[in-house]
Amino acid sequence: MSLKAQLPELLGWLDSIGFDIGAYHISLLGGLKIVFVAASVLVAGWFLNQLSKRFFRRLHRLDRAQQLLGEKLVGIAIWISLVLIGIDVLGISLTALTVFSGAFGLAIGFGLQKTFGNLISGIILLMDRSIKPGDVIAVGNTTPPTFGQVNRIGIRAVSVVTRDQIEFIIPNELLMTNHVENWSYTNRDVRVRVAIGVAYGTDIDLAEQLMLRAARESARVKTDPEPKVWLTGFGDSSIDFEVLLWIDDPEAGLGSVRSDVLKTIWRLFREHGIEIPFPQRDLHIKDWPGIPPRDS
């Protein structure tokens, strides 16, 4: 007997192994069918999502945020369509589920409230393009602020990688409701401030020229806008200056460019005899045990 002829008998035997609940018959055949349909939905969903990603990434007229938004929306539509097709293939009547839809929907609403909130927030972030992959954003309220580069915007959260290669997973909803510093929202230019002090009696014009020279010699400092030097005040031990310079690669960090400029300033100051002061105090002793006081 051929396999084709044995198939109906095999299916009938698998269907006979089971039990009845009211008007519904639960059988081994039904279980296998559910497993097969679920696996097919998962495989088809993964395959179609990969095709969707490749399609959008070839649309070079769209920026990365618009590509991600298209991928997410099409992905959601794919999964909803496949789930509905799977329900139809299994022969499950949607009207039979209406009895449980109220309680089930309420439970889903409470249980997945944050998940749906993060999903909608992620779509909004991609639509208004306030945060995009590659942007440098502040991820904390520390001083100096910890910042990182947006690596990926997912359905639930945004992945941000710091200069220490620590990856922060920030829920989308937090980025929508909290204050966020985006250092590359409009452009990637960031101004860096470098504080420096010189001793009283220093030729401040020469010191200013050397500080500008140190800033221009740094490879990361932009020439347009040009670096500037401001005199910010007269301290207890020093004349205080601030070097203002611009960079266009904030993802590379601020500490390294400050260090580079300060090391060059230190070298140039030593070569030209300019002193970087340190606090000094004069101590006047009016009385000491065993020594008679001075006559006034």
Residue pairs with C-beta under 8 A, 6 or more apart in sequence:
11 29
14 27
14 28
14 29
14 32
15 25
15 27
15 28
15 29
15 30
16 27
17 27
17 28
17 29
18 25
18 26
18 27
18 28
18 29
18 30
19 25
19 26
20 26
33 90
34 90
37 86
37 89
37 90
38 86
40 86
41 82
41 83
41 85
41 86
44 82
45 78
45 79
45 82
48 78
48 82
49 71
49 75
49 78
52 70
52 71
52 74
52 75
52 78
53 71
56 62
56 67
56 70
56 71
56 74
57 67
59 67
59 70
62 70
63 129
63 132
64 132
64 133
64 134
65 126
65 129
65 132
65 133
65 153
66 126
66 129
68 126
68 133
68 153
69 123
69 126
69 127
72 122
72 123
72 126
72 155
73 123
87 94
97 104
114 171
114 173
115 156
117 172
117 173
118 155
118 156
118 157
118 171
118 172
118 173
119 155
119 156
119 172
121 171
121 172
121 173
121 175
121 176
122 153
122 154
122 155
122 156
122 158
122 172
124 176
125 131
125 153
125 158
125 172
125 175
125 176
126 153
130 180
130 182
130 185
131 137
131 150
131 153
131 158
131 175
131 180
131 182
132 150
132 153
133 150
133 151
133 152
133 153
134 149
134 150
134 184
134 251
135 149
135 150
135 182
135 183
135 184
135 185
136 147
136 148
136 149
136 150
136 182
136 183
136 184
136 188
136 190
136 250
136 251
137 147
137 148
137 150
137 160
137 180
137 181
137 182
137 183
138 145
138 146
138 147
138 180
138 181
138 183
139 146
139 147
139 148
139 160
139 162
139 168
139 170
140 146
144 254
145 181
146 162
147 162
147 181
147 183
147 250
148 160
148 161
148 162
148 163
148 166
148 168
149 160
149 161
149 251
150 158
150 159
150 160
151 159
151 160
151 161
151 167
152 158
152 159
153 159
153 172
156 171
156 172
157 169
157 170
157 171
157 172
158 169
158 170
158 171
158 172
158 175
159 167
159 168
159 169
160 167
160 168
160 170
161 167
161 168
162 168
163 252
163 253
183 190
183 250
184 250
187 248
188 248
188 249
188 250
189 222
189 246
189 247
189 248
190 246
190 247
190 248
190 250
190 254
191 244
191 245
191 246
192 244
192 245
192 246
192 247
192 254
192 257
192 258
193 242
193 243
193 244
194 215
194 242
194 243
194 245
194 258
194 261
194 262
195 232
195 240
195 241
195 242
195 243
196 211
196 240
196 241
196 242
196 243
196 262
196 265
196 276
197 235
197 237
197 238
197 239
197 240
197 241
197 276
197 277
198 204
198 207
198 238
198 239
198 241
198 269
198 274
198 275
198 276
198 277
199 237
199 238
199 239
199 274
199 275
199 276
199 277
200 238
200 239
200 277
202 239
202 274
202 275
203 274
204 231
204 239
206 272
206 274
207 241
207 269
207 274
208 229
208 241
210 265
210 268
210 269
210 272
210 274
211 229
211 241
211 243
211 265
212 227
212 228
212 229
212 243
213 264
213 268
214 243
214 261
214 264
214 265
214 268
215 221
215 227
215 243
215 245
215 261
216 223
216 227
217 264
218 245
218 257
218 260
218 261
218 264
219 260
220 247
220 249
220 252
220 256
220 257
220 260
221 227
221 245
221 246
221 247
221 257
221 261
222 245
222 246
222 247
222 248
225 246
227 243
227 244
227 245
227 246
228 243
228 244
228 245
229 241
229 242
229 243
229 244
230 241
230 242
230 244
231 239
231 240
231 241
232 240
232 241
232 242
233 240
234 240
236 279
237 277
237 278
237 279
237 280
238 276
238 277
243 261
243 265
245 257
245 261
247 254
247 257
266 276
268 274
269 275
269 276
286 293
287 293
